[in-house]
């Protein structure tokens, strides 16, 4: 299980911690979606209304959010939603794009990665003085907070919502088949069992 960096643990325990910044990466791949493109977004909250640079990557300020991470003990996995503003029908236009083969891009199966860090760990270019001694691209809450688009939940002039799933919960994903038995398949009732 990955550990949270010491710098993040210290921020969580402070009386006045630095603001939490959520960054989003939308990965479209040639094999799954028909193009190799990555889009970078952040919600434009926590007093940062312009673009953000983190780990030398520029994230565009677009109203967006991910919610629905509630975990239960009933065995069902969470199905969060990623909602992004559709200003000027930009996201609707993205869904209508075609690749060089003339095929329409399919957002289903695209990876959405959420990166949570603190404001104090952003690149120096985000600050008016142009310097930040605490900049740290490794200071993130979770290493692999990745989800995959399972379906378009809603699309209108204001926003587009995608329902997300874990990789195991995607439609038509096939896991290797193996028969479950009450004994070791390698050597019946051997010492290693």
N, C-alpha and C positions, 0 to 999 in steps of 0.2 A: 504494500500500500504506500503510495507516494506521500512524502511528508511536506507540510507547509513550511516554506522558508522562514528562517528566524526573523527576518525583517518584517514579514507579514504578521507573525505571531506577536511581535512587539507592538505593532500598530493596533492590533485587535485589543490588546490589553491596556492601551493608553486611555486616560480619561477623555482626552480630546484627540481622537485619531484623525489621520488625514482622510479626506473624502474618498469613498470607494468609486472607482471608475470602471464601467463595463464597456468592453470593446467586443465587436462581433466581426467574424470572418465568414463569408459565404463562399465556399469552394465548389466550383463547377468543374467537373473533369470530363475529358474527351470520351472515355469509355462509358461513363454513366449518363452524362448530360449533353454531350455533343460538342463541348468546347472546354478548353483549359483556361479558366479565368477565375481570379479571386477578387471579391469585392470586400472592402473594409469599411465598417460603420461604427459610429458611437452615437449615443442618444443625445448628446449636447446638453447634459445636465451637470450638476455640481459645479456651477459657475464657469464651465468651459463650454462656450457656445460655438466656437470655431472648430476647425480641424485639430486633431490630436496626433502627435507623433510619439509612438512607443515602440521601442526595439527597432528604430529606424524605419518604421512603417507608418504611413499617414492614413489615419482613419477619418472618413468624412463625417461631418456632423449632420445626421439625419435622424429625426425622431423615430426611435425603435425601442422595443423591449422584448424580453423573454420572461414568461411567467408560467406557473403550473408545475413547479418542481416538487410538489408534495409527494413524499414517499409513504407508502403504507406497508403494513405487515401481512396483507392479504395475498401477496404474491404478484400483484399487478405492477408493472413498471410505469413510472410517470410518463405522461404524454404532454410535454410543455408546448407552448405556442410561441412562435417568433413573429411579432407584428412589426411591420416597417411602414413608414409613411409613404404614400403613393403620390407625392407632390408632382404635379405636371405629368401624371401617369407614367412616371419613370420606371417603376417596378412592373407595371402592366406591359410597358414596352419591352422590358427585359424578357418577360415571359413569352413575348411574341417574336423574338429574334430567331433568325435561322443561321445555321452554320454554313461553311463553304460548300457543303454537299447539298444545300437547299433544304435540309431537314430542320424542323422547328426544335429549338432547345427545350429540353424537358427538365424542370427543376427537381423532379422527384428523385430522391436518393442523394441529392447534393448535401454536402457536409456543412453544418453551421457550428462554428466554434465560438464559445464564449470565453473571454479572457477578463478576469477581474483582478485589478490591481489598485493601488492607492495613488492619489494625485501626486504625492511627493516622489514617486518613483518614475514619473514620466520623463521623457527626454528634455534636455535643457532648452531646446527650441520652443517649448510650450510656455516658457516664462519670460516676462518682460525684460529681465536683466540678461537673458541669454545664457544663464548658467544655472546648474542644479547639481550640487555635490552629492545629492542622495539618489540620482538617477540609477535605476537598476532594472534591466529588462528581465531578470530572472525572478523578480519579486511578484509572483502571481499566486492567487488563492488555490487554484487547482490546475494540475499539469494538463490533463486531457479532459476538458469539459466539452465533449463533442456530441453532437446530435445530428440526425439525418432527416431531411424533409420527407414525410410520408404522404402528405396531401396538402392541397391548397384549401385551407379552412374557409376563407372568405376573401373576396376581392371587390373593392369599390373605389370610388374616386379619392377617398381619404387614406385608405390603408389596405395593405395586403397581409393576411395572416396565414402562416404556414403551421400545420400541426407537425410536431417533431417526434421522433422515436429513437430508441437506441438501435444500434446495428442489428441486434438479435431480434428486435421487434418489427423489423421492416417486412412489408408484404413480399412474398415469393423468395425470401432468403432461405436457403437450404443448408442445414447443418449436416455434418458427416453422420451417416446412420451407423449405429452400433447397437447390437442387441444387449440389453441389460440382463445379467445373470446373477445368481446368488453365489457364484464361485468365480475364481480367477480363471480367465480364459487361457492363460499361458501354461499353468500346471495345476491341475485339479487338486485341491487341498494340499498344496505345497507350503513350505515354510514362509515364503514371501507373501502369501495371501493373508 
